Amino acid sequence: MADRRLQVFHTVARLLSFTKAAETLHMTQPAVTFQVRQLEEYFNTRLFDRTHNRISLTEAGARVYQYSDKIFELYGEMENAVREMTGEISGSLTIGASTTIAEYMLPALLGDFRAKYPDVSIHLKVANTDGIVSMVENNTIDLGVVEAPVSNKNLVVDECRRDHLVAIVPPGHPKAELKTITLDELLEYPFICREEGSGTREVIAEHMARWSKCQTCMDVAMELGSPEAVKGAVEAGMGISVVSNATIQKELRLGTLVSIELNPPLERPFSFVHQKQKFRVRVMEELLDFARAYCLEHRSV
């Protein structure tokens, strides 16, 4: 609704990157550059300094950014006020989710949300936990859903539910008959783990550092980029692993994997993470409320 040139400028100024702004706005980079130049021509002054592939706001640019921030805040408050009067829930949101959540939790949640609010458009980006937190920090997504603790105190972290992790081995493995397994027993075998930056890998490493007697004994056989790849490697007898219980229900039913409870047990949070803001558009508030209610109904698997 606001001047498109100002919207594009505000995004570039917030991210200090034409490339990231183009991705966020679903525009080409030349189109973003054109809109900024149009605004600079309107004010007859440069709004950005461009040096060595880096950009910074000029004094005039900083002033325009300050006022545009207030303008878009007022637009958001106006939109919220009108939609509260009419009861309409519509708009567009970009959500980022770490791999496990995107594959095993979000499809059902977002499907139910779209069924209730068909006028809402949702874009989903998938990355590991580090990548999602970075997107939230850079404002390239509206909401992140992650599977590990978030250290940035400037972000709002709202725990959705607890996720239970278990060891997995193929049928016929020497440990397959165990009801529980210690970390030291686990470390006797080649370990299949997720890639660096994965929330799953982070919580497992912290758990082992805290509870195992030998913190340097892990024999990492493979590093893989998704829960499906990890499960496939364990099924093939390449090693054993620790995964979310939510990710192996099909394999347990088919008998292609055996799960063993960890001793001590391991849980981690699934959490929503977003920027601290004075206001949020109505559709964002509605999605958060809907997701919280969904998580209460699906506390555990």
C-alpha positions in Angstrom: 0.0 0.0 0.0 2.9 2.4 0.8 5.1 3.8 -2.0 6.8 0.9 -3.6 10.1 2.8 -3.8 10.0 3.4 -0.1 9.2 -0.2 0.6 12.2 -1.4 -1.4 14.5 1.3 0.1 13.4 0.3 3.7 14.2 -3.4 3.0 17.6 -2.6 1.6 18.4 -0.3 4.4 17.3 -2.8 7.0 19.4 -5.6 5.5 22.2 -3.4 4.1 22.2 -5.7 1.1 20.6 -5.4 -2.3 20.9 -9.1 -2.8 19.2 -10.0 0.4 16.5 -7.4 -0.2 15.8 -8.8 -3.6 15.4 -12.3 -2.1 13.1 -11.0 0.6 10.9 -9.0 -1.8 10.9 -11.8 -4.4 12.3 -9.3 -6.9 15.4 -9.3 -9.2 18.4 -7.3 -8.0 18.2 -4.9 -11.0 14.6 -4.2 -10.1 15.6 -3.4 -6.5 18.4 -1.1 -7.6 16.0 0.7 -10.0 13.5 1.4 -7.2 16.2 2.8 -4.9 17.6 5.0 -7.7 14.1 6.3 -8.4 13.8 7.3 -4.7 17.3 8.9 -4.8 16.2 10.9 -7.9 13.0 12.0 -6.1 15.1 13.4 -3.1 17.9 14.5 -5.4 20.5 12.9 -3.1 22.3 9.6 -2.5 20.8 7.4 0.1 23.5 4.8 0.1 27.3 4.8 0.0 28.5 1.9 -2.1 32.2 0.8 -1.6 33.9 -2.5 -2.1 30.7 -4.5 -2.5 29.4 -3.1 0.8 26.7 -0.5 1.3 26.0 1.9 4.2 23.4 4.6 4.7 24.3 8.2 4.0 23.1 10.9 6.5 20.1 11.5 4.2 19.5 7.8 3.9 19.6 7.3 7.7 17.0 10.1 8.0 14.7 8.5 5.3 15.1 5.1 7.0 14.1 6.6 10.4 10.9 8.1 8.9 10.1 5.1 6.7 10.2 2.9 9.8 7.5 5.1 11.5 5.5 5.1 8.3 5.4 1.3 8.0 4.6 0.9 11.7 1.6 3.2 11.2 0.5 1.3 8.1 0.7 -1.9 10.1 -1.3 -0.5 13.0 -3.9 0.8 10.6 -4.2 -2.6 8.8 -4.5 -4.4 12.1 -7.2 -2.0 13.3 -9.3 -2.4 10.2 -8.9 -6.1 10.0 -10.0 -6.4 13.7 -13.1 -4.5 12.8 -13.9 -6.6 9.7 -12.6 -9.9 11.1 -10.7 -10.6 7.9 -7.5 -12.6 8.2 -5.4 -12.4 5.0 -1.9 -11.5 3.8 1.4 -13.2 3.2 4.0 -14.6 5.6 7.4 -16.2 5.1 8.3 -18.9 7.6 11.6 -20.6 8.1 12.0 -24.1 9.6 14.8 -26.4 10.4 14.8 -29.6 8.5 13.3 -32.0 11.1 10.4 -29.6 11.8 9.8 -28.8 8.2 9.5 -32.4 7.3 7.6 -33.9 10.3 5.7 -31.1 12.1 4.9 -28.2 9.8 3.0 -29.9 7.0 0.1 -30.8 9.2 0.1 -27.5 11.1 0.2 -25.3 8.0 -2.3 -27.5 6.3 -4.8 -27.0 9.1 -4.0 -23.3 9.2 -4.6 -22.8 5.5 -7.9 -24.8 5.7 -9.1 -22.3 8.3 -7.6 -19.2 6.6 -7.6 -19.8 2.8 -6.8 -16.2 2.1 -3.4 -16.4 3.8 -0.3 -17.1 1.6 2.6 -18.8 3.4 6.1 -19.2 1.9 8.3 -21.8 3.6 12.2 -21.7 3.7 14.1 -24.8 5.0 17.6 -24.7 6.5 19.4 -26.0 9.5 18.8 -24.2 12.9 21.8 -21.8 12.4 20.5 -20.8 9.0 17.0 -20.1 10.3 18.2 -18.0 13.2 20.3 -16.0 10.8 17.3 -15.4 8.6 15.3 -14.1 11.6 18.1 -11.9 12.6 18.3 -10.4 9.1 14.5 -10.1 8.8 14.4 -12.2 5.7 11.7 -14.4 7.3 8.8 -13.4 9.6 8.9 -16.4 11.8 11.4 -19.2 12.5 10.7 -22.6 14.0 13.8 -24.3 15.3 14.9 -27.4 17.1 17.7 -26.2 19.4 18.1 -23.4 22.0 18.6 -19.9 20.6 21.4 -17.8 22.1 20.5 -14.4 20.7 18.8 -12.5 23.6 17.5 -9.9 21.2 15.1 -12.4 19.6 11.8 -13.6 21.1 11.8 -17.4 21.6 8.5 -19.1 22.4 8.8 -22.8 23.2 6.2 -24.9 21.3 6.7 -28.4 22.6 9.4 -30.8 23.8 10.9 -33.3 21.4 12.0 -36.7 22.6 15.2 -38.2 21.1 16.2 -41.8 20.9 19.0 -44.0 19.6 18.3 -46.0 16.4 19.9 -49.2 15.2 19.1 -51.7 12.4 17.3 -54.9 13.3 19.8 -57.6 14.3 22.3 -55.1 15.7 24.1 -56.3 18.9 22.2 -53.6 20.9 18.8 -54.0 19.3 17.4 -56.0 22.2 18.2 -53.3 24.8 15.4 -51.2 26.4 17.9 -48.4 27.3 21.4 -47.6 26.2 24.0 -45.4 27.8 26.1 -42.9 25.9 29.2 -44.8 26.5 27.6 -47.9 25.0 26.5 -45.8 22.1 30.1 -44.5 21.5 31.3 -48.1 20.9 29.9 -48.0 17.4 30.4 -45.8 14.3 28.0 -42.8 14.6 25.9 -41.2 11.9 25.3 -37.5 12.6 23.8 -34.4 11.0 25.9 -31.6 9.5 27.5 -28.7 11.3 24.9 -26.1 12.2 22.1 -28.7 12.7 20.1 -28.3 15.9 19.9 -32.1 16.3 23.7 -32.3 16.1 24.1 -29.5 18.6 21.9 -30.9 21.3 23.4 -34.4 20.9 26.9 -33.0 21.2 26.0 -31.0 24.4 24.3 -34.1 25.9 27.3 -36.3 25.2 29.7 -33.6 26.6 27.7 -33.5 29.8 27.0 -37.2 30.4 29.5 -39.5 28.6 32.7 -40.5 30.3 34.7 -40.2 27.1 34.0 -36.9 25.3 36.4 -37.5 22.5 35.4 -41.1 21.7 32.7 -40.5 19.0 33.6 -42.3 15.8 31.8 -40.2 13.3 31.3 -42.4 10.2 29.1 -40.0 8.2 27.8 -36.4 8.3 24.5 -36.1 6.5 22.1 -33.2 5.7 18.7 -34.6 6.6 16.9 -37.0 8.9 15.9 -39.2 5.9 19.6 -39.6 4.9 20.6 -40.5 8.5 17.8 -43.1 8.8 18.8 -44.6 5.4 22.5 -44.9 6.5 21.5 -46.6 9.8 19.1 -49.0 7.9 22.0 -49.9 5.6 24.2 -50.8 8.6 26.6 -47.9 8.3 26.4 -47.0 12.0 24.0 -46.0 14.7 22.5 -42.6 15.4 20.3 -40.4 17.7 17.2 -38.9 16.1 13.8 -37.4 17.0 11.3 -40.0 17.9 8.9 -38.1 15.7 10.9 -38.9 12.6 11.0 -42.7 12.8 7.3 -43.7 13.3 7.0 -45.2 9.8 10.3 -47.2 10.1 9.2 -48.6 13.5 5.9 -49.8 12.0 7.8 -51.3 9.0 10.4 -52.9 11.3 13.4 -51.4 9.4 14.7 -49.6 12.5 14.8 -50.3 16.2 14.6 -47.4 18.7 16.3 -47.6 22.1 15.7 -45.1 25.0 18.8 -43.1 26.0 20.1 -43.2 29.5 20.0 -40.5 30.6 17.1 -39.4 28.5 17.4 -36.5 26.0 14.7 -33.9 25.1 15.0 -30.6 23.3 12.6 -27.7 22.6 10.8 -27.0 19.3 10.5 -23.2 19.5 9.1 -20.2 17.5 11.6 -17.4 17.1 11.0 -13.9 15.8 12.1 -10.3 16.1 11.0 -8.1 19.0 8.6 -5.6 17.5 6.2 -3.0 18.8 3.5 -4.6 16.7 2.9 -7.5 14.3 0.4 -7.8 11.5 -2.8 -9.5 12.4 -2.0 -12.6 10.3 1.2 -13.1 12.2 -0.6 -12.9 15.5 -3.2 -15.4 14.3 -0.6 -17.9 13.1 1.3 -17.7 16.4 -1.9 -18.3 18.4 -3.0 -21.1 16.0 0.5 -22.8 16.3 0.6 -22.5 20.1 -2.8 -24.3 20.3 -1.7 -26.9 17.8 1.4 -27.6 19.8 -0.6 -28.0 23.0 -2.7 -30.7 21.2 0.4 -32.5 19.9 2.7 -32.3 22.9 4.4 -35.6 22.3 4.7 -38.4 19.7 
